[in-house]
């Protein structure tokens, strides 16, 4: 019997039966994400996927990998694990979306010291929800139980996404030019970046998980700080059909100052108007409680803008209207201008 065969390993801290129980728990969750391209079920050595390349003359695979960072520390402290899986998917699918790719499938990695089946299943349920929002399949994953590697109740997450785009429809930013409009899509708050600083400020503030969050009516500290990252795939894929999107940026670690230049040609700069978008309460709190300036906020965090599009000015109004139809905030937050020699490529008018 397995109980006898696994005794020595269990006494060393690895519970094979718990791992098998987790697989049984998550089979339906994984199955709920399967798309037409999936050819395999959970439990194989590798996930099988047949991409639909009909209508593509030169298909290109686009991939990205990421984690959730120290936001997990708050999930442990607040004992809330149902949203970090969405964060995990969002960080990768939003990245490949920047290049115009449609996410095909996602794989996750969950590592812990001692496997808690309920916690792990809750996390994977979040991953599955993120995949459904992104329209991609949760094709497989890995659960690693590693005694002594993590503290009690702690775990780490990593994820990997693969998408597909026709080479002729790759979005790279090369055609961005002076007077193009910059459209910002609202974030849900912090998304999954800057949490080492957030946790420091939170500890200094004395706020607890169930306390009302300053300025966020009806929301607790837990609600605001663990709000999941928005997945922008559905709205942006809709726009890519007939809007001339020249460049896109996912605003993650490094904020505006590090992410926007990644898509700009060397001869131009982005001129942004602070105050042209709604800034979530969490950023006002961080600024006051952490004694930060707005430039510091926009260097570290997304400042309320999770995703940026650059497109012809004449298409700005239509684009904003169509994004808002998906219940997302959207604003024209700036424009493209000619860059002075050696000037920074992000200029913000405060």
Secondary structure, DSSP 8 states (H G I E B T S, - for coil): -HHHHTHHHHHTT--HHHHHHHHHHHHHHHHTT--TTB---TTSSS--B----TT-SSEEEEEEEEE-TTHHHHHHHHT--SSHHHHHHHHHHHHHHTTT-EEEEEEEEEEESS--HHHHHHHHHHHHHHHHHHT-EEEEEEEEE-TTTS-TT-EEEEEEEEEEEEGGG---STT--TT-EEEEEE-SSSTTS-HHHHHHHHHHHT--TTSB-TT-TT-BHHHHHT------HHHHHHHHTTS-EEEEEE--TTHHHHHGGGGS-TTEEEEEETTSS---HHHHHHHHHTT--HHHHHHHS-TTEEEEEEE-GGGHHHHHHHHHTTT--EEEEEEEEE--TT--SEEEE-
